[in-house]
């Protein structure tokens, strides 16, 4: 007799989980070369991003909400970085390192700006009023990056962030959920990459987005 309530609760949990899974939809951006799951069709906002060495880069934010939870993917286009920082370096004092590209840093430090983009984006999260509970190396379909978990010091909400560089695009995934909510795995674990023809790609070896580093084969 006592088994009936247990079975009922299990059935409710199963049905709730099934309904929640059905709410997620795949979003595909051929232009940005990525795909991931969102709880609803994301809004798209054009914006800009100031790089570590002062280049203003074009960016887009794809965002959606589900109840009190918020989800976003920010994509920053680093392809103009060399042109922008070389132009900026023309105004630097004669003989300055930024004018010379010392030690293969690139004129205006453009190569270092690309190499350090993921770390720099990580540092922007650390400027918030948060407690860092996890900061680890991460990867999505063999593209290396970093993963963070943060707790807001004011409302105790939790943020799960993943940061990658692919095809000279900085990709910042961010999900914030209320205290006590489970990790937003359908979102954070859904990122994948597309090739020129819009097909999903997974690299045969670790993909490192840096100047002068060959791109690995896809498989």
C-alpha positions as a Markdown table, in Angstrom:
| # | Residue | x | y | z |
|---|---|---|---|---|
| 1 | Unk | 0.0 | 0.0 | 0.0 |
| 2 | Unk | 2.8 | 2.4 | 0.8 |
| 3 | Unk | 4.4 | 1.9 | -2.6 |
| 4 | Unk | 1.6 | 3.9 | -4.4 |
| 5 | Unk | 2.7 | 7.4 | -3.3 |
| 6 | Unk | 6.3 | 6.6 | -4.2 |
| 7 | Unk | 5.3 | 5.5 | -7.7 |
| 8 | Unk | 3.1 | 8.6 | -8.1 |
| 9 | Unk | 5.9 | 10.9 | -7.1 |
| 10 | Unk | 8.3 | 9.1 | -9.4 |
| 11 | Unk | 5.8 | 9.5 | -12.2 |
| 12 | Unk | 5.4 | 13.2 | -11.6 |
| 13 | Unk | 9.2 | 13.7 | -11.6 |
| 14 | Unk | 9.5 | 11.7 | -14.8 |
| 15 | Unk | 6.8 | 13.7 | -16.5 |
| 16 | Unk | 8.2 | 17.0 | -15.3 |
| 17 | Unk | 11.6 | 16.1 | -16.5 |
| 18 | Unk | 10.2 | 15.1 | -19.9 |
| 19 | Unk | 8.3 | 18.3 | -20.2 |
| 20 | Unk | 11.4 | 20.3 | -19.3 |
| 21 | Unk | 13.5 | 18.5 | -21.9 |
| 22 | Unk | 10.9 | 19.2 | -24.6 |
| 23 | Unk | 11.1 | 22.9 | -23.9 |
| 24 | Unk | 14.8 | 23.1 | -25.0 |
| 25 | Unk | 15.4 | 23.9 | -28.7 |
| 26 | Unk | 18.5 | 23.8 | -30.8 |
| 27 | Unk | 19.8 | 27.1 | -31.9 |
| 28 | Unk | 22.1 | 27.2 | -35.0 |
| 29 | Unk | 24.3 | 30.1 | -36.1 |
| 30 | Unk | 26.0 | 29.4 | -39.3 |
| 31 | Unk | 27.6 | 32.8 | -39.3 |
| 32 | Unk | 29.2 | 32.3 | -35.9 |
| 33 | Unk | 29.8 | 28.6 | -36.6 |
| 34 | Unk | 28.2 | 27.2 | -33.4 |
| 35 | Unk | 25.1 | 25.5 | -32.2 |
| 36 | Unk | 23.7 | 24.9 | -28.7 |
| 37 | Unk | 20.4 | 24.4 | -26.8 |
| 38 | Unk | 18.3 | 27.3 | -25.5 |
| 39 | Unk | 15.0 | 27.2 | -23.5 |
| 40 | Unk | 13.5 | 29.5 | -26.1 |
| 41 | Unk | 14.5 | 31.2 | -29.3 |
| 42 | Unk | 17.2 | 33.7 | -28.2 |
| 43 | Unk | 17.1 | 37.4 | -28.6 |
| 44 | Unk | 20.1 | 38.8 | -30.6 |
| 45 | Unk | 21.8 | 42.0 | -29.5 |
| 46 | Unk | 24.6 | 43.7 | -31.4 |
| 47 | Unk | 27.3 | 45.1 | -29.1 |
| 48 | Unk | 31.0 | 45.5 | -28.8 |
| 49 | Unk | 33.9 | 44.1 | -26.8 |
| 50 | Unk | 37.0 | 45.9 | -25.6 |
| 51 | Unk | 39.9 | 43.5 | -25.9 |
| 52 | Unk | 42.8 | 43.3 | -23.4 |
| 53 | Unk | 45.0 | 45.6 | -25.5 |
| 54 | Unk | 42.3 | 48.1 | -26.4 |
| 55 | Unk | 40.8 | 47.0 | -29.6 |
| 56 | Unk | 37.0 | 47.5 | -30.0 |
| 57 | Unk | 35.6 | 44.4 | -31.5 |
| 58 | Unk | 32.2 | 43.6 | -32.9 |
| 59 | Unk | 30.1 | 41.2 | -30.8 |
| 60 | Unk | 26.7 | 39.6 | -30.5 |
| 61 | Unk | 24.8 | 38.4 | -27.5 |
| 62 | Unk | 22.3 | 35.6 | -27.8 |
| 63 | Unk | 20.1 | 35.5 | -24.7 |
| 64 | Unk | 17.0 | 33.7 | -23.4 |
| 65 | Unk | 15.3 | 33.2 | -20.0 |
| 66 | Unk | 13.3 | 30.4 | -18.4 |
| 67 | Unk | 11.6 | 31.5 | -15.3 |
| 68 | Unk | 14.2 | 33.1 | -13.1 |
| 69 | Unk | 17.1 | 31.4 | -15.0 |
| 70 | Unk | 19.0 | 33.4 | -17.6 |
| 71 | Unk | 21.1 | 32.0 | -20.5 |
| 72 | Unk | 23.4 | 33.8 | -22.9 |
| 73 | Unk | 26.1 | 33.2 | -25.5 |
| 74 | Unk | 28.3 | 36.1 | -26.3 |
| 75 | Unk | 30.4 | 35.8 | -29.5 |
| 76 | Unk | 33.2 | 38.3 | -30.1 |
| 77 | Unk | 34.8 | 38.5 | -33.5 |
| 78 | Unk | 38.6 | 38.7 | -33.1 |
| 79 | Unk | 39.3 | 38.5 | -36.9 |
| 80 | Unk | 39.8 | 42.3 | -37.1 |
| 81 | Unk | 42.3 | 42.3 | -34.2 |
| 82 | Unk | 45.5 | 42.5 | -36.3 |
| 83 | Unk | 44.3 | 45.4 | -38.4 |
| 84 | Unk | 42.9 | 47.3 | -35.4 |
| 85 | Unk | 46.0 | 47.0 | -33.2 |
| 86 | Unk | 48.5 | 47.6 | -36.0 |
| 87 | Unk | 46.6 | 50.8 | -36.8 |
| 88 | Unk | 46.5 | 51.8 | -33.1 |
| 89 | Unk | 50.3 | 51.1 | -32.8 |
| 90 | Unk | 51.0 | 53.8 | -35.3 |
| 91 | Unk | 50.4 | 56.4 | -32.6 |
| 92 | Unk | 52.7 | 54.8 | -30.0 |
| 93 | Unk | 56.0 | 56.5 | -29.1 |
| 94 | Unk | 58.9 | 55.6 | -31.3 |
| 95 | Unk | 60.8 | 52.5 | -30.1 |
| 96 | Unk | 57.9 | 51.3 | -27.9 |
| 97 | Unk | 57.4 | 47.5 | -27.8 |
| 98 | Unk | 53.9 | 47.9 | -29.1 |
| 99 | Unk | 55.3 | 49.3 | -32.3 |
| 100 | Unk | 57.8 | 46.5 | -32.8 |
| 101 | Unk | 56.1 | 43.2 | -32.1 |
| 102 | Unk | 58.9 | 42.1 | -29.8 |
| 103 | Unk | 59.2 | 38.4 | -29.2 |
| 104 | Unk | 56.5 | 37.6 | -31.7 |
| 105 | Unk | 53.8 | 39.3 | -29.6 |
| 106 | Unk | 52.6 | 41.0 | -32.8 |
| 107 | Unk | 52.6 | 44.8 | -33.6 |
| 108 | Unk | 50.3 | 46.3 | -31.0 |
| 109 | Unk | 50.4 | 43.0 | -29.1 |
| 110 | Unk | 47.7 | 41.6 | -31.5 |
| 111 | Unk | 49.0 | 38.0 | -31.3 |
| 112 | Unk | 49.0 | 38.1 | -27.5 |
| 113 | Unk | 45.5 | 39.6 | -27.5 |
| 114 | Unk | 44.3 | 36.5 | -29.4 |
| 115 | Unk | 46.4 | 34.1 | -27.3 |
| 116 | Unk | 45.0 | 35.5 | -24.0 |
| 117 | Unk | 41.4 | 36.1 | -25.0 |
| 118 | Unk | 40.0 | 33.3 | -23.0 |
| 119 | Unk | 42.0 | 34.2 | -19.9 |
| 120 | Unk | 41.0 | 37.9 | -20.3 |
| 121 | Unk | 37.3 | 37.0 | -20.6 |
| 122 | Unk | 37.7 | 34.8 | -17.5 |
| 123 | Unk | 39.1 | 37.8 | -15.6 |
| 124 | Unk | 36.0 | 39.8 | -16.3 |
| 125 | Unk | 33.9 | 37.3 | -14.4 |
| 126 | Unk | 36.3 | 37.6 | -11.4 |
| 127 | Unk | 35.6 | 41.4 | -11.2 |
| 128 | Unk | 32.0 | 40.7 | -10.2 |
| 129 | Unk | 30.8 | 40.5 | -6.6 |
| 130 | Unk | 31.0 | 36.7 | -6.5 |
| 131 | Unk | 32.6 | 33.8 | -4.9 |
| 132 | Unk | 34.5 | 31.5 | -7.3 |
| 133 | Unk | 33.6 | 27.9 | -6.5 |
| 134 | Unk | 35.3 | 26.2 | -9.5 |
| 135 | Unk | 37.8 | 27.3 | -12.2 |
| 136 | Unk | 39.0 | 24.5 | -14.4 |
| 137 | Unk | 40.3 | 23.7 | -17.9 |
| 138 | Unk | 37.4 | 22.6 | -20.2 |
| 139 | Unk | 36.8 | 21.5 | -23.7 |
| 140 | Unk | 33.8 | 21.4 | -26.1 |
| 141 | Unk | 34.2 | 19.0 | -29.0 |
| 142 | Unk | 38.0 | 19.1 | -28.6 |
| 143 | Unk | 38.1 | 23.0 | -28.6 |
| 144 | Unk | 40.0 | 24.0 | -25.4 |
| 145 | Unk | 38.7 | 26.6 | -23.0 |
| 146 | Unk | 37.9 | 27.3 | -19.4 |
| 147 | Unk | 34.9 | 26.6 | -17.2 |
| 148 | Unk | 33.8 | 28.6 | -14.1 |
| 149 | Unk | 31.2 | 28.3 | -11.4 |
| 150 | Unk | 30.4 | 31.4 | -9.3 |
| 151 | Unk | 28.0 | 32.2 | -6.5 |
| 152 | Unk | 26.7 | 35.7 | -6.3 |
| 153 | Unk | 27.4 | 37.3 | -2.9 |
| 154 | Unk | 24.1 | 39.2 | -2.9 |
| 155 | Unk | 21.3 | 36.9 | -4.0 |
| 156 | Unk | 23.2 | 33.6 | -3.8 |
| 157 | Unk | 22.3 | 32.8 | -7.4 |
| 158 | Unk | 24.8 | 30.6 | -9.2 |
| 159 | Unk | 26.5 | 31.2 | -12.6 |
| 160 | Unk | 28.0 | 28.5 | -14.8 |
| 161 | Unk | 30.3 | 29.9 | -17.5 |
| 162 | Unk | 32.3 | 28.3 | -20.3 |
| 163 | Unk | 34.7 | 30.3 | -22.5 |
| 164 | Unk | 36.3 | 29.1 | -25.8 |
| 165 | Unk | 38.1 | 30.5 | -28.9 |
| 166 | Unk | 37.2 | 28.9 | -32.2 |
| 167 | Unk | 38.0 | 30.3 | -35.7 |
| 168 | Unk | 39.1 | 33.6 | -34.0 |
| 169 | Unk | 35.8 | 34.0 | -32.3 |
| 170 | Unk | 35.6 | 34.3 | -28.5 |
| 171 | Unk | 32.5 | 32.3 | -27.3 |
| 172 | Unk | 31.3 | 33.0 | -23.8 |
| 173 | Unk | 28.5 | 30.7 | -22.5 |
| 174 | Unk | 26.8 | 31.9 | -19.3 |
| 175 | Unk | 23.9 | 30.5 | -17.4 |
| 176 | Unk | 22.6 | 31.9 | -14.1 |
| 177 | Unk | 20.1 | 30.0 | -11.9 |
| 178 | Unk | 18.5 | 30.8 | -8.6 |
| 179 | Unk | 19.9 | 29.2 | -5.4 |
| 180 | Unk | 19.1 | 25.6 | -5.0 |
| 181 | Unk | 18.5 | 25.0 | -8.7 |
| 182 | Unk | 20.4 | 22.1 | -10.4 |
| 183 | Unk | 23.2 | 22.9 | -12.8 |
| 184 | Unk | 21.9 | 24.0 | -16.2 |
| 185 | Unk | 23.5 | 21.0 | -18.0 |
| 186 | Unk | 21.2 | 21.0 | -21.1 |
| 187 | Unk | 22.6 | 24.4 | -21.9 |
| 188 | Unk | 26.3 | 24.2 | -20.7 |
| 189 | Unk | 26.9 | 20.8 | -22.3 |
| 190 | Unk | 25.2 | 21.4 | -25.6 |
| 191 | Unk | 27.8 | 23.6 | -27.4 |
| 192 | Unk | 29.2 | 22.3 | -30.7 |
| 193 | Unk | 31.0 | 23.7 | -33.7 |
| 194 | Unk | 30.1 | 23.9 | -37.4 |
| 195 | Unk | 32.3 | 23.8 | -40.5 |
| 196 | Unk | 32.0 | 26.1 | -43.6 |
| 197 | Unk | 29.1 | 23.9 | -44.8 |
| 198 | Unk | 27.1 | 24.0 | -41.6 |
| 199 | Unk | 28.0 | 20.5 | -40.5 |
| 200 | Unk | 28.9 | 19.6 | -37.0 |
| 201 | Unk | 32.6 | 19.1 | -36.5 |
| 202 | Unk | 34.7 | 17.5 | -33.8 |
| 203 | Unk | 38.5 | 17.8 | -34.1 |
| 204 | Unk | 40.8 | 14.8 | -34.0 |
| 205 | Unk | 43.1 | 16.5 | -31.5 |
| 206 | Unk | 42.8 | 19.5 | -29.2 |
| 207 | Unk | 42.0 | 22.7 | -31.1 |
| 208 | Unk | 44.1 | 25.7 | -29.9 |
| 209 | Unk | 43.1 | 29.0 | -31.4 |
| 210 | Unk | 46.3 | 31.0 | -31.5 |
| 211 | Unk | 48.5 | 32.7 | -34.2 |
| 212 | Unk | 50.9 | 30.3 | -35.9 |
| 213 | Unk | 49.3 | 27.2 | -34.5 |
| 214 | Unk | 48.0 | 24.8 | -37.2 |
| 215 | Unk | 44.3 | 23.8 | -37.0 |
| 216 | Unk | 43.9 | 20.1 | -36.4 |
| 217 | Unk | 41.9 | 17.8 | -38.7 |
| 218 | Unk | 38.2 | 17.4 | -38.1 |
| 219 | Unk | 36.6 | 14.1 | -37.7 |
